[in-house]
Amino acid sequence: MKGTGGVVVGTQNPVRDYNHSTDEEYQRLRRLADEAYKKRDQLSHESQTAYQQGDKKLAHELSEKSKAQLKTAEDFNMQAAEYVFVENNADSSSNEIDLHGLYVKEALFILQKRIKFAIDHNEPQLNVIVGKGLHSQNGIAKLKPSIEEFCAKHGIRNHLEKGNSGVLVLELQGVQMQMDGPAVNAPTNQYNAQPHPQYNNNGGQPQGQAQNYNNNGNDNKDSALTSIFKIFCNCIQSLV
């Protein structure tokens, strides 16, 4: 696979050099998500102002528009996650997974499923490409410490690949992970979690800082990320 941000270099044993930070499609999707979040925050503020001024009907209308913008934002983020994951892993070997360009909860959600896959197929190690944080805000790595914390929680020994501080090697022999319930929840409503009051149709009192998605929303996010993971599984199974 070759995406808009991917470059193939060399002629013999070509290596695909993909960089999400310069991929226009990836950046477009994240940017659209950010814009939708800003609209959501503005509408939320206007909703609260209208309620405080006694216009409960307008407050409810603005609240509903705010929730719609939140859904739009998270849909764009989910598209970005799927896009960058597939692009990054198009040339991955069977014992590695590249998490570049994913937000922390996106990465952890997919990683736990990849680890379970590795354990079920008796893979002794998993190389997790996390990068060095060069493209993170303020140059501070977020994926690596979060994954190290995840590994510590689940008793997974890990170390940096020799000569490459952007790759964590997970030692999976003897590791058991309980997957009855998700160790990491699907990243629903996690990108910009500022709550705002919810208003009922007759303009009654705010119903508190309610979540903007019901259980069906969680199921949809879980299903979407699981689909991304299945795409990757199909790729690595073809290499085994």
PEKA-V129757 format. One record per backbone hydrogen bond with DSSP energy under -1.0 kcal/mol. CO is the residue of the C=O (numbers start at 1). NH is the residue of the N-H. Records with the same first field share a line. If there is no record, write none. Layout:
CO=NH, NH
This chain:
3=6
7=17
9=15
15=9
19=22
20=23
23=27
24=28
25=29
26=30
27=31
28=32
29=33
30=34
31=35
32=36
33=37
34=38
35=39
36=40
37=41
38=42
39=43
40=44
41=45
42=46
43=47
44=48
45=49
46=50
47=51
48=52
49=53
50=55
51=54
54=56
55=59
56=60
57=61
58=62
59=63
60=64
61=65
62=66
63=67
64=68
65=69
66=70
67=71
68=72
69=73
70=74
71=75
72=76
73=77
74=78
75=79
76=80
77=81
78=82
79=83
80=84
81=85
82=86
83=87
84=88
85=89
89=92
93=96
95=127
97=129
99=102
103=107
104=108
105=109
106=110
107=111
108=112
110=114
111=115
112=116
113=117
114=118
115=119
116=120
117=121
118=123
119=122
124=172
126=170
127=97
128=168
129=99
133=136
136=139
137=140
142=146
143=147
144=148
145=149
146=150
147=151
148=152
149=153
150=154
151=156
157=171
159=169
161=164
164=167
166=130, 131
167=161
168=128
169=159
170=126
172=175
186=188
198=207
200=203
208=210
214=218
215=219
216=220
217=221
218=222
219=223
220=224
221=225
222=226
223=227
224=228
225=229
226=230
227=231
228=232
229=233
230=234
231=235
232=236
233=237
234=238
236=239, 240
